């Protein structure tokens, strides 16, 4: 775990003039994380933080392009942290997020500890420390989605909301045994708002789940069901009347919206009909994601 970070940014009169802060790890094998600050950063005491995590084989630079959160940063008002996972022997960036994905070389890297160290660096730095402790959100794509669940369900970081895109969680444990549906989903009992986005034709993280009797991942609906148990939902999943056009890859309103009923914290789902594992989402749909996190105008 890299607890010590080097921070580099432009200064004037003891304040921050740069809108991008580079957080370098002392581990040279890990690329720097970038913290993007809103335009009015110096004028406000506290800011929410979104941590956006890439998929397997990806990078922070690709994640910034893929999920265009920065487009809304000044309008909605939040800090945006885009970290990089370590590269595996094939040069692919990844997170040690679950038994299923993606520490295939069994390095045992503490990526939760790494993310926590980044948050602590932001919190404790005298020139940055404007973090709203009650509004730390995690968003992840694919392997990053598995990582977002791991962070939200652990005790190290208090997460206010999670968005998972094309990523779920383990079906089997480290011994290859099925994880019982009644087993605790998280290490804690807190209810956490969860939005899950998944394409029905995803061939990488299959919408209906995957199991080869040794490892596997939950399907989208089972994943949401487990979150429903975590958030003590008493009602079923209700489909909204209106579809939305979520992705640039398909014309028309291809995406259905579902909301689980009577929950201590929201459990919502966008199901992209005939959607693949990787899809470029419209800015209007990214705005809906921010609405879910209560980062509205």
Residue pairs with C-beta under 8 A, 6 or more apart in sequence:
1 110
1 113
1 114
1 117
2 25
2 26
2 27
2 30
2 114
2 117
3 113
3 117
3 120
4 26
4 117
5 23
5 24
5 25
5 26
5 117
5 118
5 121
6 23
6 24
6 26
7 21
7 22
7 23
7 24
7 121
7 125
7 128
8 21
8 22
8 24
9 16
9 18
9 20
9 21
9 22
9 127
10 16
10 17
10 18
11 17
11 127
14 127
15 42
15 127
16 37
16 41
16 42
16 127
16 128
18 37
19 36
19 37
19 39
19 41
20 34
20 35
20 36
20 37
21 34
21 35
21 36
21 37
21 128
22 32
22 33
22 34
22 35
23 32
23 33
23 34
23 35
23 83
23 118
23 121
24 32
25 32
25 33
25 114
27 86
29 86
29 87
30 84
30 85
30 86
30 114
31 59
31 60
31 84
31 93
32 84
33 60
33 81
33 82
33 83
33 84
33 118
34 60
34 64
34 81
34 82
35 79
35 80
35 81
35 122
35 128
36 70
36 73
36 79
36 80
36 81
36 82
37 79
38 47
38 73
38 74
38 77
38 78
38 79
39 74
40 74
40 77
41 47
41 79
41 130
44 77
44 130
45 130
46 130
46 131
46 132
47 77
47 78
47 79
47 130
47 131
47 132
48 77
48 78
48 79
48 132
48 135
48 136
48 137
48 160
48 293
48 295
49 78
49 79
49 80
49 81
49 119
49 122
49 131
49 132
49 135
49 136
49 137
50 69
50 78
50 79
50 80
50 81
50 137
50 138
50 139
50 293
50 295
51 81
51 82
51 83
51 115
51 118
51 119
51 136
51 137
51 138
51 139
51 151
52 63
52 64
52 67
52 69
52 80
52 81
52 82
52 139
52 140
52 144
53 63
53 82
53 83
53 85
53 95
53 138
53 139
53 140
53 141
53 143
53 144
53 145
53 147
53 148
54 60
54 62
54 63
54 66
54 82
54 84
54 85
54 93
54 140
54 141
54 143
54 144
55 63
55 140
55 141
55 142
55 143
55 144
55 145
55 166
55 167
56 92
56 93
56 94
56 95
56 101
56 102
56 142
56 143
57 92
57 93
57 94
58 66
58 93
58 141
58 142
58 143
58 144
59 84
59 93
60 82
60 83
60 84
63 82
63 141
63 144
64 70
64 82
66 141
66 280
67 139
67 141
67 165
67 281
67 286
68 281
68 283
68 286
69 80
69 139
69 286
69 290
70 80
71 283
71 286
72 286
72 287
72 290
72 295
73 80
75 297
76 290
76 295
76 296
76 297
77 295
78 295
79 122
79 130
79 131
81 118
81 119
81 122
83 114
83 115
83 118
84 93
85 93
85 94
85 95
85 111
85 143
85 147
86 93
86 94
86 107
86 109
86 111
87 93
87 94
88 94
88 102
88 104
88 105
89 105
94 101
94 102
94 103
94 104
94 143
95 102
95 111
95 143
95 144
95 146
95 147
96 102
96 103
96 107
96 108
96 109
96 110
96 111
97 103
97 111
97 143
97 144
97 146
97 147
97 149
97 150
98 146
98 149
98 150
98 169
98 170
98 217
99 170
99 172
99 173
99 174
99 215
100 146
100 169
100 170
100 171
100 172
100 215
100 216
100 217
101 142
101 143
101 146
101 167
101 217
102 143
102 146
103 109
111 147
111 150
112 150
112 151
112 154
112 156
112 157
113 156
115 151
115 157
116 156
116 157
119 131
119 136
119 157
121 128
122 128
122 129
122 131
123 129
123 131
123 133
133 158
134 158
134 160
135 160
136 157
136 158
136 159
136 160
137 159
137 160
137 161
137 162
137 163
137 293
138 147
138 148
138 151
138 152
138 157
138 159
138 161
138 162
138 163
139 148
139 162
139 163
139 164
139 165
139 289
140 146
140 147
140 148
140 149
140 163
140 164
140 165
140 167
141 165
141 166
141 167
142 165
142 166
142 167
142 204
142 205
142 277
143 167
144 165
144 167
145 164
145 165
145 166
145 167
145 168
145 205
146 167
146 168
146 169
146 217
147 167
148 162
148 163
148 164
148 167
149 162
149 164
149 167
149 168
149 169
150 169
151 157
151 159
151 162
152 159
152 162
152 186
152 192
152 194
153 185
153 186
153 187
153 188
153 230
154 186
154 187
154 188
155 187
155 188
159 192
160 192
160 193
160 293
161 192
161 193
161 194
161 195
161 292
161 293
161 294
162 192
162 193
162 194
162 195
163 194
163 195
163 196
163 197
163 289
163 292
163 293
164 194
164 195
164 196
164 197
164 223
165 196
165 197
165 198
166 197
166 198
166 199
166 202
166 204
166 205
166 277
166 278
167 205
168 196
168 198
168 205
168 209
168 217
168 218
168 219
168 220
168 222
168 223
169 217
169 218
169 223
169 226
170 179
170 215
170 216
170 217
170 218
171 178
171 179
171 209
171 210
171 211
171 215
171 216
171 217
171 218
172 178
172 179
172 211
172 214
172 215
172 216
173 179
176 213
176 214
176 215
181 222
181 225
181 226
181 229
185 226
185 227
185 229
185 230
186 192
186 230
191 230
191 231
191 232
191 263
191 264
191 265
192 230
192 231
192 265
193 265
193 266
193 267
193 292
193 293
194 224
194 227
194 231
194 265
194 266
194 267
194 268
195 266
195 268
195 269
195 270
195 289
195 292
195 293
196 220
196 223
196 224
196 227
196 268
196 269
196 270
197 246
197 269
197 270
197 272
197 289
198 205
198 207
198 220
198 269
198 270
198 271
198 272
198 275
199 207
199 271
199 272
199 274
199 275
199 276
199 277
199 279
200 207
200 271
200 272
200 273
200 274
200 275
201 207
201 274
201 275
201 276
202 275
202 276
202 277
203 276
203 277
204 277
205 217
205 277
206 217
206 219
207 219
207 220
207 271
208 219
208 220
209 216
209 217
209 218
209 219
209 220
209 222
210 216
210 217
218 226
220 269
220 271
221 237
224 237
224 258
224 260
224 267
224 269
227 267
228 237
228 260
228 263
228 267
231 260
231 263
231 264
231 265
231 266
231 267
232 263
232 264
233 260
233 261
233 262
233 263
233 264
233 267
234 261
234 262
234 263
235 260
235 261
235 262
235 263
236 260
236 261
237 258
237 259
237 260
237 261
237 269
238 258
238 259
238 260
238 261
239 256
239 257
239 258
240 256
240 257
240 258
240 259
242 253
242 257
243 253
243 254
243 255
243 256
243 257
244 253
244 255
244 257
244 270
244 285
244 288
245 251
245 252
245 253
245 254
245 255
245 282
245 284
245 285
246 254
246 255
246 270
246 272
246 275
246 279
246 281
246 282
246 285
247 254
247 255
247 272
247 275
247 279
247 280
247 281
247 282
247 285
248 279
248 280
248 281
248 282
249 275
249 276
249 279
249 280
250 272
250 274
250 275
254 272
254 273
254 274
254 275
255 270
255 271
255 272
255 273
255 275
255 285
256 270
256 271
256 273
257 268
257 269
257 270
258 268
258 269
258 270
258 271
259 266
259 267
259 268
259 269
260 266
260 267
260 268
266 292
268 292
270 285
270 288
272 279
290 296
